[in-house]
Amino acid sequence: MTASGRDADVDVHPYVVEIATRMNERVTQISAILRHNLEDEIPELHGDPRTIDLLGASVEGNVDTVLHALRHDIPVARILAPAAAIEYARRLAQHGIPLTALIRAYRVGQRRMTDLVFAELREVGIPPEDRVTVMETITGILFEYIDSITEQVAAIYEREREQWLESQNSIRAVRVREVLAGRKPVDVDAATESIRYPLRWHHLALVMWYADSADDSDERDQLLTRLQRFVRELAEAVGTGAGPLFVAADRGSGWAWLPYRSAHPEAIAAIRAFAGSRPGGPHLAIGEQAAGIAGFRRSHQQAQAARSVAVTSGLAAQRIITAGDPGVAAAALLGGTIAAAREWVGETLGDLAADNDNDARLRETLRVFLGAGSSYKAAAAELDLHFNSVKYRVGRAISRRGRPLAEDRLDVEIALLLCHCYGSAVLRAESS
């Protein structure tokens, strides 16, 4: 035991042993002093009685360990954190107490322990010329001990926190999936407490994903972290009534719900504005706002359906699609089997179902014309075309189809809607 600046010829070990022995006789009292000091200075350490008792056991374990190291000249490098200190670090991690509070507790404890060592030093008959060396030796060892143990418990805290969050998120995800499945009656209040989300409120569901999924597991974890951060920032920006709910769907996509105490008609517009201001953000499929547990499920189903339309059609390039967008809900219902939809579209539209730019213009003109009540004037205004151009294209579209619209106009409108929403997925590839 040598301290910086100490005279190597002076053997202070007997004095160190004496002070450590005297303090060891009062280890319970000293531990209580330190514990109360920590509770007074660090509010985050206030907790349930079991956690407070564990704090006391951790403090006493550390005091006892460091005093034994002083008495028996045990190198700090060989000392492992006391079991109670390890368990206390785990408990704080599980309760979400910041790691900074745990680290500060050790620094505060070190300072208070140093004060007690000074007090003990004055009671021991040590030659004045050796007092500074004795104090330097003890405080040096205290510093080494606190530095080493803090590093150990911090690592334990971080591992436990990661495992705890993973476990809690897994449990939460299971509960959410149970609610979505609806296979058995749900106790809404119990489920609300379990998933920590207000199921009785109004909900707006989102499905989020990144277009380029990562292959590396670390990169995939980062994608989920980015999605979670995006949801938190989005919820704050659009003024939800409580924290959002996020559940990982897989390694590159997630589900989210934004809670509102009452209907919020401007919510989707606010989401669009926020997402549009975030370049590099995820793709979003948004359901309609709905209330209660039925609304929680329905909004999610709508968001899932909208995502299916976006991914199948290539509309995902737009980044944001909502179930309320014109034709999306109907397209989702009709596009459940793309191969069958493609065949039916081909039968209904004939040559007009060809996948080329010219027929795409004709289809879009005919779709708008029919949607405008067969008004050339209204269609021209919507398409920003001349009246005669619309009339020509409509005629050309009917000609390409090969038969008039009178008998199956509704089928044609539905087929055109599928083409508009799914694009090439439901069109005939042109022969080379």
C-alpha positions as CSV (number, residue, x, y, z in Angstrom):
1,M,0.0,0.0,0.0
2,T,1.8,3.0,-1.3
3,A,0.4,6.4,-2.0
4,S,1.6,9.1,-4.3
5,G,4.3,11.2,-2.5
6,R,4.5,8.9,0.4
7,D,7.9,8.2,2.1
8,A,8.6,4.6,1.1
9,D,10.5,4.0,4.3
10,V,7.5,4.8,6.5
11,D,5.4,1.7,7.2
12,V,1.8,3.1,7.7
13,H,0.1,-0.3,7.3
14,P,-0.3,-0.9,11.0
15,Y,-2.2,2.5,11.3
16,V,-4.3,1.6,8.3
17,V,-5.2,-1.7,9.8
18,E,-6.0,-0.1,13.2
19,I,-8.4,2.5,11.5
20,A,-10.1,-0.2,9.4
21,T,-10.5,-2.5,12.4
22,R,-12.0,0.3,14.5
23,M,-14.4,1.1,11.7
24,N,-15.2,-2.5,11.1
25,E,-16.5,-2.8,14.6
26,R,-19.1,-0.2,13.7
27,V,-19.8,-1.4,10.2
28,T,-23.6,-1.5,10.7
29,Q,-23.7,2.0,12.1
30,I,-21.4,3.4,9.4
31,S,-23.5,1.7,6.7
32,A,-26.7,3.3,8.1
33,I,-25.1,6.7,8.1
34,L,-24.1,6.3,4.4
35,R,-27.5,4.9,3.4
36,H,-29.4,7.8,5.0
37,N,-26.9,10.3,3.4
38,L,-27.6,8.7,0.0
39,E,-31.4,8.8,0.4
40,D,-31.1,12.5,1.4
41,E,-28.9,13.5,-1.5
42,I,-30.2,11.4,-4.4
43,P,-34.1,11.4,-4.7
44,E,-34.1,8.8,-7.4
45,L,-33.0,6.2,-4.9
46,H,-36.3,6.5,-3.0
47,G,-38.4,3.4,-3.7
48,D,-40.4,0.6,-2.3
49,P,-39.4,-0.9,1.1
50,R,-37.7,-3.9,-0.5
51,T,-35.5,-1.6,-2.7
52,I,-34.6,0.6,0.2
53,D,-33.6,-2.5,2.2
54,L,-31.5,-3.7,-0.7
55,L,-29.8,-0.3,-0.8
56,G,-28.9,-0.8,2.8
57,A,-27.5,-4.3,2.1
58,S,-25.5,-2.9,-0.8
59,V,-24.0,-0.1,1.2
60,E,-23.1,-2.5,4.1
61,G,-21.7,-5.0,1.6
62,N,-19.4,-2.4,0.1
63,V,-18.3,-0.9,3.5
64,D,-17.5,-4.4,4.8
65,T,-15.6,-5.3,1.6
66,V,-13.4,-2.2,1.5
67,L,-12.6,-2.4,5.2
68,H,-11.5,-6.0,4.8
69,A,-9.3,-4.9,1.9
70,L,-7.8,-2.3,4.1
71,R,-7.2,-4.7,7.0
72,H,-5.8,-7.5,5.0
73,D,-4.0,-5.6,2.3
74,I,-6.1,-7.2,-0.5
75,P,-5.4,-5.7,-4.0
76,V,-8.5,-3.9,-5.3
77,A,-8.0,-5.6,-8.7
78,R,-8.9,-8.9,-7.1
79,I,-12.1,-7.7,-5.5
80,L,-15.5,-8.4,-7.0
81,A,-18.6,-6.3,-6.3
82,P,-20.6,-7.6,-3.3
83,A,-23.6,-9.7,-4.1
84,A,-26.0,-7.2,-2.6
85,A,-24.4,-4.4,-4.7
86,I,-24.9,-6.5,-7.8
87,E,-28.5,-7.2,-7.0
88,Y,-29.2,-3.6,-6.2
89,A,-27.8,-2.5,-9.6
90,R,-30.1,-5.0,-11.2
91,R,-33.1,-3.8,-9.2
92,L,-32.5,-0.2,-10.3
93,A,-32.2,-1.3,-13.9
94,Q,-35.5,-3.1,-13.7
95,H,-37.2,-0.1,-12.1
96,G,-35.8,2.3,-14.7
97,I,-33.7,4.3,-12.3
98,P,-31.1,6.2,-14.3
99,L,-27.6,4.7,-14.2
100,T,-26.3,8.2,-13.4
101,A,-28.1,7.9,-10.0
102,L,-26.3,4.7,-9.2
103,I,-22.9,6.1,-10.2
104,R,-23.5,9.2,-8.2
105,A,-24.5,7.1,-5.2
106,Y,-21.0,5.6,-5.2
107,R,-19.3,9.0,-5.5
108,V,-21.4,10.4,-2.7
109,G,-20.7,7.3,-0.6
110,Q,-17.0,7.7,-1.2
111,R,-17.1,11.3,-0.1
112,R,-19.0,10.5,3.1
113,M,-16.8,7.5,3.8
114,T,-13.7,9.7,3.5
115,D,-15.2,12.1,6.1
116,L,-15.7,9.2,8.5
117,V,-12.1,8.1,7.9
118,F,-10.9,11.6,8.8
119,A,-12.9,11.5,12.0
120,E,-11.4,8.1,12.9
121,L,-8.0,9.3,12.1
122,R,-8.3,12.0,14.8
123,E,-9.0,9.3,17.4
124,V,-6.0,7.2,16.7
125,G,-2.6,7.9,18.1
126,I,-0.7,8.5,14.9
127,P,2.4,10.6,14.8
128,P,1.6,14.0,13.1
129,E,4.3,13.4,10.5
130,D,2.5,10.2,9.4
131,R,-1.1,11.3,9.4
132,V,-1.0,12.7,5.8
133,T,0.6,9.5,4.5
134,V,-2.0,7.3,6.3
135,M,-4.8,9.4,4.9
136,E,-3.4,9.4,1.4
137,T,-3.0,5.6,1.6
138,I,-6.6,5.1,2.7
139,T,-8.2,7.6,0.3
140,G,-6.2,6.2,-2.5
141,I,-7.5,2.7,-1.9
142,L,-11.0,4.1,-1.5
143,F,-10.8,5.8,-4.8
144,E,-9.5,2.6,-6.5
145,Y,-12.2,0.5,-4.9
146,I,-15.0,2.9,-5.9
147,D,-13.7,3.2,-9.4
148,S,-13.5,-0.6,-9.8
149,I,-16.8,-1.4,-8.2
150,T,-18.6,1.4,-10.1
151,E,-17.4,0.0,-13.4
152,Q,-18.5,-3.5,-12.4
153,V,-22.0,-2.5,-11.3
154,A,-22.5,-0.1,-14.3
155,A,-21.8,-3.0,-16.6
156,I,-24.2,-5.2,-14.7
157,Y,-26.9,-2.5,-14.8
158,E,-26.6,-2.0,-18.5
159,R,-26.8,-5.8,-19.2
160,E,-29.8,-6.1,-16.9
161,R,-31.5,-3.0,-18.3
162,E,-31.1,-4.4,-21.9
163,Q,-32.4,-7.8,-20.9
164,W,-35.3,-6.3,-18.9
165,L,-36.4,-4.0,-21.7
166,E,-36.2,-6.9,-24.2
167,S,-38.3,-9.1,-21.9
168,Q,-40.8,-6.4,-21.1
169,N,-41.1,-5.4,-24.8
170,S,-41.6,-9.1,-25.7
171,I,-44.3,-9.5,-23.0
172,R,-45.9,-6.2,-24.2
173,A,-45.8,-7.4,-27.8
174,V,-47.5,-10.7,-26.9
175,R,-50.2,-8.8,-25.0
176,V,-50.8,-6.5,-28.0
177,R,-51.0,-9.4,-30.4
178,E,-53.5,-11.1,-28.1
179,V,-55.7,-7.9,-28.1
180,L,-55.4,-7.7,-31.9
181,A,-56.3,-11.3,-32.4
182,G,-59.6,-10.9,-30.4
183,R,-59.9,-14.7,-30.0
184,K,-61.1,-14.3,-26.4
185,P,-62.8,-11.6,-24.3
186,V,-60.4,-8.9,-23.2
187,D,-60.4,-7.2,-19.8
188,V,-59.8,-3.7,-21.2
189,D,-58.5,-2.2,-17.9
190,A,-56.2,-5.1,-17.2
191,A,-54.9,-5.0,-20.8
192,T,-54.4,-1.2,-20.5
193,E,-52.3,-1.7,-17.5
194,S,-50.4,-4.6,-19.0
195,I,-49.4,-2.8,-22.2
196,R,-49.2,0.6,-20.6
197,Y,-51.5,2.2,-23.2
198,P,-55.1,3.7,-22.9
199,L,-57.2,1.3,-24.8
200,R,-60.4,3.1,-24.0
201,W,-59.3,6.3,-25.9
202,H,-59.3,7.1,-29.6
203,H,-56.5,5.5,-31.6
204,L,-54.7,6.1,-34.8
205,A,-52.6,3.2,-36.0
206,L,-49.5,3.3,-38.0
207,V,-47.4,0.6,-39.8
208,M,-43.8,1.8,-40.4
209,W,-41.0,0.3,-42.4
210,Y,-37.8,1.1,-44.2
211,A,-37.7,0.3,-47.9
212,D,-34.2,-1.1,-47.8
213,S,-34.1,-3.7,-45.0
214,A,-30.7,-4.4,-43.4
215,D,-29.0,-7.7,-43.5
216,D,-26.7,-7.2,-40.5
217,S,-28.4,-7.9,-37.1
218,D,-26.9,-4.8,-35.6
219,E,-28.2,-2.7,-38.4
220,R,-31.6,-4.2,-38.1
221,D,-31.6,-3.3,-34.3
222,Q,-30.7,0.2,-35.3
223,L,-33.6,0.4,-37.6
224,L,-36.0,-0.5,-34.8
225,T,-34.3,2.0,-32.5
226,R,-34.8,4.7,-35.2
227,L,-38.5,3.7,-35.6
228,Q,-39.0,4.0,-31.8
229,R,-37.4,7.4,-31.7
230,F,-39.5,8.5,-34.7
231,V,-42.7,7.4,-33.0
232,R,-41.8,9.2,-29.8
233,E,-41.0,12.4,-31.6
234,L,-44.1,12.1,-33.8
235,A,-46.4,11.7,-30.8
236,E,-44.9,14.8,-29.2
237,A,-45.2,16.8,-32.5
238,V,-48.9,15.9,-33.1
239,G,-50.0,16.3,-29.5
240,T,-51.2,12.9,-28.4
241,G,-52.9,12.7,-25.0
242,A,-50.5,10.1,-23.7
243,G,-47.4,8.2,-24.8
244,P,-47.6,6.2,-28.0
245,L,-47.5,2.4,-28.2
246,F,-44.8,0.8,-30.3
247,V,-44.4,-2.9,-31.1
248,A,-41.7,-4.3,-33.4
249,A,-43.3,-6.3,-36.2
250,D,-40.0,-7.7,-37.3
251,R,-36.4,-6.5,-37.5
252,G,-37.2,-3.8,-40.0
253,S,-40.7,-2.7,-39.4
254,G,-43.0,-1.8,-36.5
255,W,-46.6,-1.1,-35.5
256,A,-47.6,2.0,-33.6
257,W,-50.7,3.6,-32.1
258,L,-51.2,7.3,-31.2
259,P,-53.7,7.8,-28.4
260,Y,-56.1,10.7,-28.2
261,R,-58.7,11.4,-25.5
262,S,-61.3,12.3,-28.2
263,A,-61.5,12.4,-31.9
264,H,-58.8,14.5,-33.5
265,P,-59.8,15.2,-37.2
266,E,-56.5,17.0,-38.0
267,A,-54.3,14.2,-36.7
268,I,-53.5,12.6,-40.1
269,A,-52.7,16.0,-41.7
270,A,-50.4,16.7,-38.7
271,I,-48.7,13.3,-39.2
272,R,-48.2,14.0,-42.9
273,A,-46.6,17.4,-42.2
274,F,-44.3,15.9,-39.6
275,A,-43.2,12.9,-41.7
276,G,-42.8,15.1,-44.7
277,S,-40.4,17.3,-42.8
278,R,-38.2,14.4,-41.9
279,P,-36.1,13.3,-44.9
280,G,-34.9,9.7,-44.5
281,G,-37.8,8.8,-42.2
282,P,-39.7,5.6,-42.5
283,H,-42.5,4.7,-44.8
284,L,-45.9,5.1,-43.2
285,A,-49.2,3.4,-43.7
286,I,-51.9,5.1,-41.6
287,G,-55.3,3.7,-40.5
288,E,-58.4,5.7,-39.7
289,Q,-59.0,7.1,-36.2
290,A,-61.3,5.0,-34.1
291,A,-62.3,4.5,-30.5
292,G,-62.0,1.8,-27.9
293,I,-60.6,-1.7,-28.2
294,A,-62.5,-2.3,-31.4
295,G,-61.1,0.9,-32.8
296,F,-57.6,-0.1,-31.7
297,R,-58.0,-3.3,-33.8
298,R,-59.8,-1.7,-36.8
299,S,-57.3,1.2,-37.2
300,H,-54.4,-1.3,-37.2
301,Q,-56.2,-3.5,-39.8
302,Q,-56.7,-0.5,-42.0
303,A,-53.0,0.5,-41.7
304,Q,-51.9,-3.1,-42.5
305,A,-54.2,-3.1,-45.6
306,A,-52.9,0.3,-46.7
307,R,-49.3,-1.0,-46.4
308,S,-50.2,-4.0,-48.5
309,V,-51.5,-1.8,-51.2
310,A,-48.4,0.4,-51.0
311,V,-45.9,-2.5,-51.1
312,T,-47.7,-4.5,-53.8
313,S,-48.2,-1.5,-56.1
314,G,-45.0,0.3,-55.7
315,L,-46.8,3.3,-54.2
316,A,-44.4,2.9,-51.2
317,A,-42.2,5.4,-53.0
318,Q,-44.6,8.1,-51.9
319,R,-43.6,7.2,-48.3
320,I,-47.0,8.0,-46.8
321,I,-50.3,6.2,-47.6
322,T,-53.5,6.3,-45.6
323,A,-56.5,4.0,-45.5
324,G,-58.6,7.1,-46.2
325,D,-56.8,7.9,-49.5
326,P,-59.3,7.5,-52.3
327,G,-59.6,3.9,-53.4
328,V,-57.1,2.5,-51.0
329,A,-59.6,0.6,-48.8
330,A,-61.4,-0.8,-51.8
331,A,-58.2,-1.8,-53.5
332,A,-57.1,-3.6,-50.3
333,L,-60.3,-5.6,-50.3
334,L,-60.1,-6.4,-54.0
335,G,-56.4,-7.1,-54.2
336,G,-56.2,-9.9,-51.7
337,T,-55.1,-12.3,-54.5
338,I,-53.1,-10.3,-56.9
339,A,-52.9,-13.1,-59.5
340,A,-56.7,-13.4,-59.6
341,A,-57.1,-9.6,-59.6
342,R,-54.7,-9.3,-62.6
343,E,-56.6,-11.9,-64.6
344,W,-60.0,-10.2,-63.8
345,V,-58.6,-6.7,-64.7
346,G,-57.3,-8.2,-68.1
347,E,-60.7,-9.7,-68.8
348,T,-62.5,-6.5,-67.9
349,L,-60.3,-3.9,-69.7
350,G,-59.0,-6.0,-72.6
351,D,-56.0,-4.3,-74.4
352,L,-56.4,-1.3,-72.1
353,A,-54.8,-3.4,-69.4
354,A,-51.4,-3.4,-71.1
355,D,-48.5,-2.1,-69.0
356,N,-47.3,0.8,-71.0
357,D,-47.2,4.6,-70.7
358,N,-49.8,5.3,-73.4
359,D,-52.4,2.9,-72.0
360,A,-51.6,4.3,-68.5
361,R,-52.6,7.8,-69.7
362,L,-55.8,6.5,-71.3
363,R,-56.8,4.5,-68.1
364,E,-56.2,7.5,-65.9
365,T,-58.3,9.8,-68.1
366,L,-61.1,7.2,-68.2
367,R,-61.0,6.7,-64.4
368,V,-61.2,10.5,-63.8
369,F,-63.9,10.9,-66.4
370,L,-66.1,8.2,-64.9
371,G,-65.5,9.5,-61.4
372,A,-66.6,13.0,-62.5
373,G,-70.0,11.6,-63.5
374,S,-69.0,11.2,-67.2
375,S,-68.5,15.0,-67.5
376,Y,-65.8,15.9,-70.0
377,K,-65.7,19.4,-68.6
378,A,-65.2,18.3,-65.0
379,A,-62.6,15.7,-66.0
380,A,-60.7,18.3,-68.1
381,A,-60.5,20.6,-65.1
382,E,-59.2,17.9,-62.8
383,L,-56.7,16.6,-65.2
384,D,-55.7,20.1,-66.4
385,L,-56.3,19.1,-70.0
386,H,-58.4,20.6,-72.9
387,F,-61.9,19.4,-73.2
388,N,-61.2,17.9,-76.6
389,S,-58.1,16.0,-75.3
390,V,-60.2,14.4,-72.6
391,K,-62.9,13.4,-75.2
392,Y,-60.3,12.0,-77.5
393,R,-58.6,9.9,-74.7
394,V,-61.9,8.6,-73.4
395,G,-62.8,7.5,-76.9
396,R,-59.4,5.9,-77.4
397,A,-59.6,4.1,-74.1
398,I,-63.0,2.6,-74.9
399,S,-61.7,1.5,-78.3
400,R,-58.6,-0.1,-76.7
401,R,-61.0,-2.0,-74.3
402,G,-62.9,-3.3,-77.3
403,R,-66.5,-2.8,-76.1
404,P,-68.7,-0.1,-74.7
405,L,-69.2,0.8,-71.0
406,A,-72.9,0.6,-70.8
407,E,-73.3,-3.0,-69.7
408,D,-70.5,-3.3,-67.1
409,R,-69.6,0.3,-66.1
410,L,-69.2,-0.6,-62.4
411,D,-66.7,-3.4,-63.3
412,V,-64.7,-1.0,-65.4
413,E,-64.5,1.5,-62.6
414,I,-63.3,-1.1,-60.1
415,A,-60.8,-2.4,-62.6
416,L,-59.5,1.1,-63.2
417,L,-59.2,1.6,-59.4
418,L,-57.1,-1.5,-59.1
419,C,-54.9,-0.3,-61.9
420,H,-54.6,3.1,-60.2
421,C,-53.6,1.6,-56.9
422,Y,-51.6,-1.5,-57.8
423,G,-50.1,-0.4,-61.1
424,S,-48.0,-3.0,-62.9
425,A,-48.9,-5.7,-60.3
426,V,-52.4,-6.1,-62.0
427,L,-51.4,-5.2,-65.6
428,R,-50.4,-7.4,-68.5
429,A,-46.8,-7.3,-69.4
430,E,-46.3,-6.4,-73.0
431,S,-44.8,-9.1,-75.2
432,S,-41.4,-8.3,-76.5
